[in-house]
Amino acid sequence: MGLGITSTDLVSLIRDEGFAFVDARSLSALVCGTGALADWDVFRDSWNALALDTHMADGGRYRRRRHATFRASGAGIPPRIVRQPHQPHFQAVDYNPLNGGIERWFEPVADDIGAGVSVHAILRVCQGLFGALAPSIPAWHVEIHQFRIEARPGEQGRPTPEGLHRDGVDYVLVLLIDRQNIARGMTTIHALDGRELGHFTLTEPFDAALVDDARVAHGVTPVEALDPALPAYRDVLVVTFKRT
């Protein structure tokens, strides 16, 4: 993806292809606008306080996360993004055969992080892109997930343990926050008939994948520690938009 991509370019790519990979410089320009995100360092460091995901049916202890829900409405100027009371995350087994079919309660995204400049700037960009793709939708159910996937000596970390999948929503953003001492972690996009449409490895903070979840499936290869003696992890923010 070349530098200087606009939101109009991204809308066209997602509409035409069902997905878009965006390099860090291009996406950070869209998110940050003309200024820096004042709380970015605090936002990034909040991944150090994620709780262990205890709902892993494979018994894995390599995933940490926090979760929050919002309502994004196009009514009013500017459009409103309002955090909702804490609630469980649910996916049908058809979408998540490993961990689906139950209500999964996760520790909430910290109040200051959920109300911060960084989260709301990212959500506004998503709202603009996804709203342009589906302009008839007056409001969206939005979920954000802070994920840390850890790799340990002799043990891979699995960003998508359910394999190639869809999330059961309308649109998805996967945004890299940090990546330390790991190899692999390639994101692949596939047509619903199984054909691979593209692949991309998120390597720099703000590298991202945008997905039309109704049209394509996605997955990420396991990550491994480069130096087994040092901490190894992949931090991402996943944002999903689903019509209400």
Helices and strands as residue ranges (DSSP letters): H 7-17, E 19-22, H 24-32, H 40-45, G 46-49, E 51-52, E 63-73, E 80-83, E 89-90, E 103-104, H 111-114, H 117-133, E 139-150, E 171-180, E 182-184, E 186-191, E 196-201, E 208-212, E 216-220, E 223-225, E 233-243
